Amino acid sequence: MDGEPLFERPRPCYTRFVRIISGELRGRKLRAPDGLATRPTSDRVREALFNIISARVPGASFLDLFAGSGAVGLEAISRGATKTVFVEQARRALEQLEENVERCRVADRARIVGRDALAALKLLAAADERFDVVYVDPPYDAGLYTPVLRFLGTSKLVDASGLVVVELRSRDRLPDDAGELRHYRDERYGDTTLAFYEQV
């Protein structure tokens, strides 16, 4: 209408909810920002993941790369992980992640690193951190799978008996080896695949 300022109205920010599936935090609701910047791991895939790695989680040091809402890392804490480090860069996801950790009252077992993944990995490696389980779930088309796997496979971040799990589209392919990491297993869930790496 004449006389009114011309501007584009900001799009509303919607929030999705995901739940902790099992353990001490079972049923706890987590907020996850909607939009293309984050892609929460589905309940089906998350449940399948923890069924596979269940024996490794109690007492583990867990690294949740591209953590988003923190659902995977918080699931690990719920199931007995001693410590989870969450790495996330996107501003809205980082805000929700901080809120979810506070809501779950697990700040004593959680550390949030608000940096891009490779910078965070360098920081953690310089601090001589070690992880029993690393979960990697970058944006599909960001070109980060290979450099992240290469860094994990050539640093000491993954414990000698540790495990790296990568979430990817089922049509995509990952390298068989990355430094000291060897790809040994795939599990497919529709359009999503979990790829498993271990130290050689």
Residue, then its C-alpha position, 0 to 999 in steps of 0.5 A: m500500500d502507498g505510504e507504507p515501508l517496503f520490506e520482507r517480513p522475517r520468516p517465523c522460526y519454528t521448533r521441532f521436538v525430539r525425545i531421549i529414547s532410553g536411559e536416565l533421561r528417557g522421554r526428556k523432550l529436546r528442542a531442535p531448530d527447524g530449517l535446513a541448517t540442522r537435520p536431527t538424526s531420526d528416532r529410528v536411526r538414533e535407536a538403531l545406532f545405540n542398539i549397535i554401540s550399546a556395550r561401548v557407551p557406559g563409561a565412554s568419552f563421546l564426541d558429537l560432531f555437528a551436534g545440532s540439538g545435541a540429541v545423539g550426545l545427550e542420548a549417550i549421556s543418558r545411557g551412561a557416557t561419562k563425558t560428551v563433547f558437543v561441537e556445533q557452529a550454527r547460532r540457532a542450533l548452538e542456542q538450542l543445544e545449550e538450552n537442552v543441556e541445561r534442561c537435562r541438568v547434565a552440565d557436569r558431563a557435557r562440554i560445548v565447543g561453539r566452533d566449526a568442526l575442523a577448528a574444534l578438532k584441532l583444539l581438542a587434539a592440542a588439549d590431548e583429548r581422547f574419545d571412545v566414540v565419535y559421531v559425525d553428522p555434517p550437512y550432506d553437501a558441505g564437503l566435510y566428510t573426507p577432511v573430518l575423517r582424515f583428521l580423526g584418522t591421523s590425530k590421536l583423538v580416537d582411542a586405540s579401541g575407539l569407534v567412529v560412526v558417520e551418518l550419510r545419505s545412502r547414495d553417497r560413498l565414503p573412503d574405505d580408509a582414512g589415516e588409521l581408520r578403517h571402514y568395516r560396516d554399513e547399516r542402511y535405514g531408508d535414505t540414511t546410512l550409518a558407516f562404522y570405522e575402527q582403528v587399525 
